[in-house]
Amino acid sequence: MSRVTVSDPALSRTRRKLVAFAVLAVVAVVVGSPAWTVAALVSTSLAIPVAVALDGGGAHLRDLLLPGPAASSVVTTPGRRR
């Protein structure tokens, strides 16, 4: 049997947005941005995984936080015989 990973472009885009908000939150703290800006960026960074978990359950959350072929996103297909 061969293993084929199922890629979800929407989850990939969500992962990129999560990383972007997390990086912006760190940069905002480092440069001394106002507290409300930091709070907004941090709360958005925390809300993204919560929204993914509510939408797709633990499997989607695991795929979001652990990129790569996870057990939940791997589909087994019968191999070809020669």
N, C-alpha and C positions, 0 to 999 in steps of 0.2 A: 504494500500500500504506500502511496506517496502522500505527502502532506502539502496542502495548498493553503496559504494564508489568505484570509479575506480582508482586504483593505477597505476601510470606511473613510472616504474623503472628508465627510463632515466631522468625524472624530479627529482627524488630523488637523483640520482647520481650528477646531476647538482647542486642541493641544497647543497650537501656535499662539492662539489668543491668550491662553492661560499663562504661557511663558512670557509673553509680551507684558501683560498686566503685572506679573510678579517682578519682572525686571524694572518696569516703571516704578513700582512701589519701592524697591530698593534704591533706585536712583533718587526718588523724591525724598527719602530719608537722608541719604548722603548729602544732597545739596541743600537740605534744610527747608523744604517746601512747607507751606502751612499745614497744620494738623488735619484740617478737613480734606485736603488733597490726598494726604497719606492714607487717611481713614477710608476715603472713597476707593482708592486703588487696592488697598488691602482687602476691603470687604468684597470688591468685585473678584479679586483673586480667590477668595474663599467661596464665593457664591457659584463660581463656574463648576467646581467638582460636585457641589451639592446638587446643582441643576442636572448634571449628567447622571448622577446616581438616582435621582428621582425619575428621570426619563427612562434610563436603560438598566437600572439595577446595578448590582455589584460588578457584573461582568464588564459593563461599559466603563465604570469607574476605574476598574483595574486596567483596562486597555488604555484609558486616558493617562493614568499616572505611570504606567509601566509600558513604554512604547516597545514595539517589537512583537514577534509572534507569541502571543500569550495562549494559554490553553483554551480560553473561551473563543478566540478568533481563529482557531486552526480547524480546518475541515479535512477529514480524511476521505480520500477517493481511491477506489480500487485501481491498482496499477495494471499496466498492459502486459500481457504475456506474449512471448514470441514463439 
